[in-house]
């Protein structure tokens, strides 16, 4: 059954106010009342699951300013895209643990960037422990929505990411359903592998608005299904019994036309609910840069636009979970009486 109000998930903590995936970002998200937080995980050279949005880390750490790591700069192809920078798989955890977090979009969030350099990079274990501690301190359950990044790419380097995740969940005591756990990925292969390993969690398949999942492209080439097909009724039929839900780009709900005007909510949420699938959406942000054209206002990309109007379309679609960068706004809008009024 759809939830009366959606889960409010701190997307990488509270990155509207602190550098993403930093300890203070997660601490602030807990303080502001999120139901769960979302760490992204990638792999270090020695097999540690590191909490970073991507394995290329020049934009979110101070690695480029560290002279001792200058020779690690390189170009790689990750999921079909050529990237130049510094990559987690070229560093041990001990080395990565010396790097400091920084704001990824400082031009939009200068206040968050004022906290650059204050805190070091985290492991998955650190976030799991922090969520459990916050749950006990606040007397409420705070979940973790764990996103697995680039599993097929890391498999090409010899890493079984599902096995690494299983081991770290067991080490942290998150392996037996004691705490609310969701696992998500844009690659269904790693989701189903981890599910087969018996880790009790909700398994949620991430869908882009366009393109194809890299794991299936690697296995099937041009025969791989598109994300758009997977989001169709026939594609959703094929997910029933395999995963517990989908997590979709908010544009798939807003359905903007060529002029940036919403024609939503689209039927995707109702279609998924008819099949017993939960629906999460990402990412609700208030700044003009991230709103569709209809809801942007004057003042530039960093100014808050008419975010409440955009979020109303998403809320009214009946979603089960929403990722937010500003947890206070998300909690107030989606959970309190004002936001849940319809």
Sine and cosine of phi, psi and omega as CSV:
sin_phi,cos_phi,sin_psi,cos_psi,sin_omega,cos_omega
0.00,0.00,0.65,-0.76,0.08,-1.00
-0.88,0.48,0.53,-0.85,0.04,-1.00
-0.96,0.29,0.51,-0.86,0.08,-1.00
-0.90,0.43,-0.69,0.72,0.14,-0.99
-0.79,-0.61,0.56,-0.83,-0.08,-1.00
-0.96,0.27,0.43,-0.90,0.22,-0.98
-0.87,0.49,0.71,-0.71,0.09,-1.00
-0.98,-0.21,0.90,-0.43,-0.15,-0.99
-0.93,-0.36,0.85,-0.53,0.05,-1.00
-0.95,0.31,0.96,-0.27,-0.09,-1.00
-0.95,0.30,0.98,-0.22,-0.09,-1.00
0.90,0.44,0.47,0.88,-0.02,-1.00
0.99,-0.16,-0.88,-0.48,0.05,-1.00
-0.74,-0.67,0.91,0.42,-0.16,-0.99
-0.95,0.30,-0.09,1.00,0.15,-0.99
-0.94,0.35,-0.27,0.96,-0.10,-1.00
-0.80,-0.60,-0.38,0.92,-0.03,-1.00
-0.65,-0.76,0.44,-0.90,0.04,-1.00
-0.81,0.59,0.73,-0.68,-0.10,-1.00
-0.83,0.55,0.58,-0.81,0.05,-1.00
0.89,0.46,0.28,0.96,0.11,-0.99
-1.00,0.04,0.33,-0.94,0.00,-1.00
-0.87,0.49,-0.64,0.77,0.00,-1.00
-0.94,0.34,-0.48,0.88,0.06,-1.00
-0.90,0.43,-0.70,0.72,0.04,-1.00
-0.93,0.36,-0.67,0.74,-0.01,-1.00
-0.87,0.50,-0.65,0.76,0.01,-1.00
-0.93,0.37,-0.62,0.78,0.04,-1.00
-0.87,0.50,-0.69,0.73,0.05,-1.00
-0.87,0.49,-0.71,0.71,-0.04,-1.00
-0.89,0.45,-0.57,0.82,-0.06,-1.00
-1.00,0.09,0.01,1.00,0.22,-0.98
0.99,-0.12,0.33,0.94,0.01,-1.00
-0.88,0.47,0.43,-0.90,0.11,-0.99
-0.99,0.17,-0.44,0.90,-0.04,-1.00
-0.33,-0.94,0.27,-0.96,0.13,-0.99
-0.83,-0.56,0.36,-0.93,-0.08,-1.00
-0.86,-0.51,0.98,-0.21,0.17,-0.98
-1.00,-0.01,0.71,-0.71,0.19,-0.98
-1.00,-0.02,0.63,-0.78,0.00,-1.00
-0.84,-0.55,0.68,-0.74,0.13,-0.99
-0.78,-0.63,0.01,-1.00,-0.20,-0.98
-0.89,-0.46,0.66,-0.76,0.10,-1.00
-1.00,0.06,0.11,-0.99,-0.01,-1.00
-0.89,0.46,-0.47,0.88,-0.01,-1.00
-0.97,-0.26,0.37,0.93,0.18,-0.98
0.99,0.15,0.35,0.94,0.07,-1.00
-1.00,-0.02,0.66,-0.75,0.05,-1.00
-0.99,0.12,0.91,-0.41,-0.10,-0.99
-0.97,-0.25,0.64,-0.76,-0.04,-1.00
-1.00,-0.02,0.99,-0.14,0.07,-1.00
-0.58,-0.82,0.49,-0.87,0.02,-1.00
-0.90,0.43,-0.60,0.80,0.03,-1.00
-0.65,-0.76,0.28,-0.96,0.08,-1.00
-0.97,0.23,-0.29,0.96,0.13,-0.99
-1.00,0.04,0.86,-0.51,-0.28,-0.96
-0.88,-0.48,0.23,0.97,-0.05,-1.00
-0.93,0.36,-0.46,0.89,-0.03,-1.00
-1.00,0.08,-0.22,0.98,-0.09,-1.00
-0.84,-0.54,0.07,1.00,0.08,-1.00
-0.64,-0.77,0.06,-1.00,0.03,-1.00
-1.00,-0.06,0.36,0.93,-0.10,-0.99
-0.85,0.52,-0.58,0.82,-0.05,-1.00
-0.92,0.39,-0.31,0.95,-0.01,-1.00
-0.99,-0.11,0.03,1.00,-0.05,-1.00
-0.99,-0.11,0.95,-0.30,-0.10,-1.00
-0.86,0.51,-0.55,0.83,-0.04,-1.00
-0.93,0.37,-0.24,0.97,-0.01,-1.00
-0.93,-0.36,0.19,0.98,-0.07,-1.00
-0.86,0.51,-0.58,0.82,-0.05,-1.00
-0.98,0.22,-0.05,1.00,0.04,-1.00
-1.00,0.06,-0.16,0.99,0.00,-1.00
-0.91,0.42,0.75,-0.67,-0.08,-1.00
-0.39,-0.92,0.09,-1.00,0.07,-1.00
-0.90,-0.44,0.75,-0.67,0.00,-1.00
-0.70,-0.71,0.33,-0.95,0.12,-0.99
-0.96,-0.29,0.90,-0.43,-0.04,-1.00
-0.88,-0.47,0.87,-0.49,-0.02,-1.00
0.79,0.61,0.63,0.78,0.06,-1.00
1.00,0.04,-0.08,1.00,-0.02,-1.00
-0.94,-0.35,0.73,-0.69,0.05,-1.00
-0.99,0.16,0.81,-0.59,-0.03,-1.00
-0.77,-0.64,0.63,-0.78,0.06,-1.00
-0.89,-0.45,0.75,-0.66,0.02,-1.00
0.30,-0.95,-0.57,-0.82,0.00,-1.00
-0.88,-0.48,0.70,-0.72,-0.18,-0.98
-0.84,-0.54,0.66,-0.76,-0.08,-1.00
-0.84,0.54,-0.56,0.83,-0.07,-1.00
-0.94,0.34,-0.11,0.99,0.05,-1.00
-0.99,-0.16,0.11,0.99,-0.03,-1.00
-0.78,-0.62,0.60,-0.80,0.19,-0.98
-0.97,0.26,0.28,-0.96,0.06,-1.00
-0.88,0.48,-0.64,0.77,0.02,-1.00
-0.84,0.54,-0.62,0.79,0.04,-1.00
-0.95,0.31,-0.71,0.70,-0.01,-1.00
-0.88,0.47,-0.54,0.84,-0.05,-1.00
-0.93,0.37,-0.18,0.98,0.04,-1.00
-1.00,-0.04,-0.17,0.98,-0.02,-1.00
-0.99,0.17,0.49,-0.87,-0.03,-1.00
-0.94,-0.34,0.59,-0.81,-0.03,-1.00
-0.96,0.28,0.51,-0.86,0.09,-1.00
-0.58,-0.81,0.38,-0.93,-0.02,-1.00
-0.93,0.38,0.76,-0.65,-0.06,-1.00
-0.97,0.23,-0.55,0.83,-0.04,-1.00
-0.83,-0.56,0.91,0.40,-0.09,-1.00
-0.88,0.47,-0.46,0.89,0.00,-1.00
-0.93,0.37,-0.48,0.88,0.02,-1.00
-1.00,-0.03,-0.54,0.84,-0.10,-1.00
-0.80,-0.60,0.92,0.40,-0.02,-1.00
-0.89,0.45,-0.51,0.86,0.02,-1.00
-0.90,0.44,-0.68,0.74,0.07,-1.00
-0.89,0.46,-0.64,0.77,-0.02,-1.00
-0.90,0.44,-0.34,0.94,0.03,-1.00
-0.92,0.39,-0.22,0.98,0.05,-1.00
-0.99,-0.13,0.11,0.99,0.00,-1.00
-0.83,0.55,0.61,-0.79,0.13,-0.99
0.99,0.15,0.02,1.00,-0.09,-1.00
-1.00,0.04,-0.42,0.91,-0.11,-0.99
-0.67,-0.74,0.49,-0.87,-0.06,-1.00
-1.00,-0.02,0.24,-0.97,-0.03,-1.00
-0.90,0.44,0.54,-0.84,-0.03,-1.00
-0.95,-0.31,0.36,-0.93,0.20,-0.98
-0.99,-0.13,0.27,-0.96,0.14,-0.99
-0.83,0.56,-0.67,0.74,0.00,-1.00
-0.83,0.56,-0.62,0.78,-0.02,-1.00
-0.91,0.42,-0.67,0.75,-0.02,-1.00
-0.94,0.33,-0.65,0.76,0.05,-1.00
-0.87,0.50,-0.70,0.71,0.02,-1.00
-0.90,0.43,-0.64,0.77,-0.02,-1.00
-0.91,0.40,-0.64,0.77,0.02,-1.00
-0.91,0.41,-0.67,0.75,0.03,-1.00
-0.91,0.42,-0.70,0.72,0.01,-1.00
-0.88,0.48,-0.69,0.72,0.01,-1.00
-0.90,0.43,-0.61,0.79,0.04,-1.00
-0.86,0.50,-0.72,0.69,-0.03,-1.00
-0.93,0.37,-0.65,0.76,-0.02,-1.00
-0.93,0.38,-0.59,0.81,-0.06,-1.00
-1.00,-0.07,-0.13,0.99,0.02,-1.00
0.93,0.37,0.55,0.83,0.03,-1.00
-0.51,-0.86,0.37,-0.93,0.01,-1.00
-0.99,0.16,0.80,-0.60,0.12,-0.99
-0.88,-0.47,0.84,-0.53,-0.07,-1.00
-1.00,-0.03,0.10,-1.00,0.10,-1.00
-0.81,-0.58,0.76,-0.65,0.11,-0.99
-0.95,-0.32,0.99,-0.17,-0.15,-0.99
-1.00,0.00,0.89,-0.46,0.04,-1.00
-0.98,-0.19,0.83,-0.55,0.03,-1.00
-1.00,-0.03,0.84,-0.54,-0.04,-1.00
-0.97,-0.24,0.68,-0.73,0.25,-0.97
0.83,0.56,0.68,0.73,-0.07,-1.00
-0.88,0.47,-0.64,0.77,0.00,-1.00
-0.92,0.39,-0.65,0.76,0.06,-1.00
-0.87,0.50,-0.74,0.67,-0.01,-1.00
-0.92,0.39,-0.50,0.87,0.08,-1.00
-0.89,0.45,-0.56,0.83,0.03,-1.00
-0.92,0.39,-0.30,0.95,0.05,-1.00
-0.99,-0.11,0.02,1.00,0.06,-1.00
0.98,-0.20,0.12,0.99,-0.05,-1.00
-0.98,-0.19,0.77,-0.63,0.15,-0.99
-1.00,-0.01,0.99,-0.11,-0.14,-0.99
-0.92,0.40,-0.59,0.81,0.04,-1.00
-0.87,0.50,-0.66,0.75,0.02,-1.00
-0.91,0.41,-0.63,0.77,0.03,-1.00
-0.90,0.44,-0.69,0.73,0.01,-1.00
-0.90,0.44,-0.72,0.69,0.02,-1.00
-0.84,0.55,-0.72,0.69,-0.04,-1.00
-0.89,0.46,-0.67,0.74,-0.04,-1.00
-0.96,0.28,-0.56,0.83,0.09,-1.00
-0.90,0.44,-0.65,0.76,0.02,-1.00
-0.93,0.38,-0.66,0.75,0.02,-1.00
-0.89,0.46,-0.59,0.81,-0.04,-1.00
-1.00,0.08,-0.10,1.00,-0.04,-1.00
0.98,0.22,0.44,0.90,0.03,-1.00
-0.94,-0.34,0.46,0.89,-0.15,-0.99
-0.96,-0.29,0.03,1.00,-0.11,-0.99
-0.75,-0.66,0.35,0.94,0.07,-1.00
0.99,0.16,0.25,0.97,0.00,-1.00
-0.93,0.37,-0.49,0.87,-0.07,-1.00
-0.77,-0.64,0.48,-0.88,-0.04,-1.00
-0.91,0.42,0.87,-0.50,-0.06,-1.00
-0.76,-0.65,0.77,-0.64,0.16,-0.99
-0.85,-0.53,0.67,-0.74,0.09,-1.00
-0.89,-0.45,0.74,-0.67,-0.02,-1.00
-0.69,-0.73,0.39,-0.92,0.05,-1.00
-0.25,-0.97,0.43,-0.90,0.16,-0.99
-0.98,0.21,-0.09,1.00,0.01,-1.00
-0.90,-0.43,0.92,-0.40,-0.05,-1.00
-0.93,0.36,-0.43,0.90,-0.05,-1.00
-0.85,0.52,-0.75,0.66,-0.03,-1.00
-0.94,0.34,-0.57,0.82,0.06,-1.00
-0.86,0.51,-0.76,0.65,-0.07,-1.00
-0.94,0.35,-0.53,0.85,0.05,-1.00
-0.91,0.42,-0.71,0.71,0.01,-1.00
-0.92,0.39,-0.64,0.77,0.05,-1.00
-0.86,0.51,-0.67,0.74,0.01,-1.00
-0.91,0.42,-0.38,0.92,0.02,-1.00
-0.98,0.21,-0.10,0.99,0.13,-0.99
1.00,0.02,0.27,0.96,0.06,-1.00
-0.97,0.23,0.88,-0.48,-0.01,-1.00
-0.96,0.29,0.89,-0.45,-0.03,-1.00
-0.28,-0.96,0.22,-0.98,0.25,-0.97
-1.00,0.04,0.75,-0.67,-0.04,-1.00
-0.95,-0.31,0.86,-0.50,-0.15,-0.99
-0.82,-0.57,0.78,-0.63,-0.06,-1.00
-1.00,-0.08,0.88,-0.48,0.03,-1.00
-0.98,0.20,0.71,-0.70,-0.01,-1.00
-0.81,-0.59,0.79,-0.61,0.14,-0.99
-0.98,0.19,0.27,-0.96,0.05,-1.00
-0.96,0.28,-0.37,0.93,-0.02,-1.00
-0.54,-0.84,0.25,-0.97,0.07,-1.00
1.00,-0.04,-0.20,-0.98,-0.03,-1.00
-0.71,-0.70,0.49,-0.87,0.02,-1.00
-0.93,0.36,0.70,-0.72,-0.14,-0.99
-0.91,0.41,-0.57,0.82,-0.01,-1.00
-0.88,0.47,-0.63,0.77,-0.01,-1.00
-0.98,0.21,-0.52,0.86,0.11,-0.99
-0.90,0.44,-0.67,0.74,0.02,-1.00
-0.89,0.46,-0.55,0.83,-0.05,-1.00
-1.00,0.01,-0.55,0.84,-0.17,-0.99
-0.85,-0.52,-0.13,0.99,-0.04,-1.00
0.90,0.44,-0.68,-0.73,-0.06,-1.00
-0.93,0.37,-0.21,0.98,0.06,-1.00
-0.98,0.19,-0.14,0.99,-0.01,-1.00
-0.89,0.45,0.67,-0.74,0.01,-1.00
-0.93,0.38,0.53,-0.85,0.07,-1.00
-0.98,0.19,0.32,-0.95,0.13,-0.99
-0.88,0.47,-0.61,0.79,0.00,-1.00
-0.87,0.49,-0.65,0.76,0.05,-1.00
-0.90,0.43,-0.66,0.75,-0.01,-1.00
-0.89,0.46,-0.51,0.86,0.01,-1.00
-0.99,0.15,-0.14,0.99,0.02,-1.00
-0.98,0.21,0.27,-0.96,0.04,-1.00
-0.80,0.60,-0.67,0.74,0.01,-1.00
-0.91,0.41,-0.65,0.76,0.03,-1.00
-0.92,0.39,-0.63,0.78,0.05,-1.00
-0.91,0.41,-0.60,0.80,0.06,-1.00
-0.82,0.58,-0.64,0.77,-0.06,-1.00
-0.95,0.31,-0.30,0.95,0.00,-1.00
-1.00,0.05,-0.33,0.95,-0.07,-1.00
-0.87,0.50,0.78,-0.62,-0.02,-1.00
1.00,0.08,-0.18,0.98,0.01,-1.00
-0.98,-0.19,-0.71,0.70,0.06,-1.00
-0.80,-0.60,0.20,-0.98,-0.02,-1.00
-1.00,-0.05,-0.29,0.96,-0.03,-1.00
-0.06,-1.00,-0.03,-1.00,0.04,-1.00
-0.81,-0.59,0.41,-0.91,0.07,-1.00
-0.78,-0.63,0.88,-0.48,-0.24,-0.97
-0.85,-0.52,0.50,-0.86,0.17,-0.99
-0.82,0.58,0.73,-0.69,-0.05,-1.00
-0.86,0.51,-0.42,0.91,0.01,-1.00
-0.90,0.43,-0.40,0.92,0.05,-1.00
-0.95,0.32,-0.35,0.94,0.10,-1.00
-1.00,-0.05,-0.70,0.71,-0.05,-1.00
-0.93,0.37,-0.52,0.85,0.03,-1.00
0.75,0.66,0.87,0.50,-0.03,-1.00
-0.94,0.34,0.57,-0.82,0.09,-1.00
-1.00,0.08,-0.14,-0.99,-0.08,-1.00
-0.92,0.40,-0.33,0.95,0.02,-1.00
-0.99,-0.10,0.11,0.99,0.03,-1.00
0.98,0.19,0.35,0.94,0.02,-1.00
-0.99,-0.17,0.72,-0.69,-0.04,-1.00
-0.95,0.32,0.71,-0.70,0.16,-0.99
-0.94,-0.33,0.19,0.98,-0.07,-1.00
-1.00,0.02,-0.05,-1.00,0.09,1.00
-0.96,0.28,0.66,-0.76,0.05,-1.00
-0.95,0.33,0.19,-0.98,-0.04,-1.00
-0.98,0.19,0.02,1.00,-0.15,-0.99
-0.88,0.47,-0.63,0.78,-0.02,-1.00
-0.92,0.40,-0.72,0.70,0.02,-1.00
-0.90,0.44,-0.63,0.77,0.02,-1.00
-0.88,0.48,-0.69,0.73,0.00,-1.00
-0.92,0.39,-0.69,0.73,0.01,-1.00
-0.88,0.47,-0.59,0.81,0.04,-1.00
-0.87,0.49,-0.41,0.91,-0.02,-1.00
-0.98,-0.21,0.17,0.99,0.03,-1.00
0.97,0.23,0.32,0.95,0.00,-1.00
-0.99,-0.16,0.68,-0.73,0.12,-0.99
-0.97,0.23,0.37,-0.93,0.03,-1.00
-0.73,-0.68,0.86,-0.50,0.18,-0.98
-0.97,-0.25,0.34,-0.94,0.08,-1.00
-0.64,-0.77,0.47,-0.88,-0.04,-1.00
-0.63,-0.77,0.52,-0.85,-0.22,0.97
-0.85,-0.53,0.72,-0.70,0.01,-1.00
-0.99,0.10,0.92,-0.39,-0.01,-1.00
-0.76,-0.65,0.57,-0.82,-0.09,-1.00
-1.00,0.02,-0.28,0.96,-0.11,-0.99
-0.95,0.32,0.52,-0.85,-0.01,-1.00
-0.79,0.61,-0.64,0.77,-0.07,-1.00
-0.82,0.57,-0.52,0.86,-0.14,-0.99
-0.97,-0.22,-0.03,1.00,0.03,-1.00
-1.00,-0.01,0.48,-0.88,0.13,-0.99
-0.94,0.35,0.31,-0.95,-0.19,-0.98
-0.80,0.60,-0.64,0.77,-0.06,-1.00
-0.83,0.55,-0.51,0.86,-0.15,-0.99
-0.96,-0.28,0.14,0.99,0.07,-1.00
-0.99,0.13,0.55,-0.84,0.02,-1.00
-0.84,-0.55,0.03,-1.00,0.01,-1.00
-0.94,0.33,0.36,-0.93,0.10,-0.99
0.88,-0.48,-0.07,1.00,0.06,-1.00
0.99,-0.13,0.15,-0.99,-0.13,-0.99
-0.91,0.42,-0.45,0.89,-0.05,-1.00
-1.00,0.05,-0.20,0.98,0.01,-1.00
-0.97,0.23,0.52,-0.86,0.06,-1.00
-0.96,0.28,0.77,-0.64,0.07,-1.00
-1.00,-0.06,-0.42,-0.91,0.01,-1.00
-1.00,0.09,0.90,0.44,-0.09,-1.00
-0.91,0.41,-0.53,0.85,-0.01,-1.00
-0.90,0.44,-0.59,0.80,0.02,-1.00
-0.92,0.39,-0.67,0.74,0.03,-1.00
-0.91,0.41,-0.71,0.71,-0.02,-1.00
-0.90,0.43,-0.47,0.89,0.03,-1.00
-0.89,0.45,-0.63,0.77,0.04,-1.00
-0.88,0.47,-0.67,0.74,-0.02,-1.00
-0.93,0.38,-0.71,0.70,0.02,-1.00
-0.87,0.49,-0.69,0.73,-0.08,-1.00
-0.94,0.33,-0.25,0.97,0.09,-1.00
-0.95,0.31,-0.30,0.96,0.04,-1.00
1.00,0.04,0.52,0.86,-0.02,-1.00
-0.90,0.44,0.36,-0.93,-0.03,-1.00
-0.98,-0.19,-0.30,0.95,0.00,-1.00
-0.35,-0.94,0.58,-0.82,-0.04,-1.00
-0.69,-0.73,0.73,-0.68,0.06,-1.00
-1.00,-0.02,0.76,-0.65,-0.04,-1.00
-0.75,-0.66,0.51,-0.86,0.08,-1.00
-1.00,-0.05,-0.38,0.93,0.00,-1.00
-0.89,-0.46,1.00,0.02,-0.14,-0.99
-0.85,0.52,-0.56,0.83,0.01,-1.00
-0.89,0.46,-0.67,0.74,0.04,-1.00
-0.92,0.39,-0.67,0.75,-0.01,-1.00
-0.90,0.44,-0.70,0.71,0.00,-1.00
-0.90,0.44,-0.71,0.70,-0.02,-1.00
-0.90,0.43,-0.67,0.75,-0.10,-1.00
-0.98,0.21,-0.74,0.67,-0.14,-0.99
-1.00,0.01,-0.33,0.94,-0.10,-0.99
-0.93,-0.38,-0.60,0.80,-0.09,-1.00
-0.97,0.25,0.08,-1.00,-0.12,-0.99
-0.87,0.49,-0.56,0.83,-0.01,-1.00
-0.92,0.40,-0.69,0.73,-0.05,-1.00
-0.98,0.21,-0.46,0.89,-0.06,-1.00
-0.99,-0.14,0.31,0.95,-0.20,-0.98
-0.95,0.31,-0.26,0.97,-0.08,-1.00
-0.98,-0.19,0.00,0.00,0.00,0.00
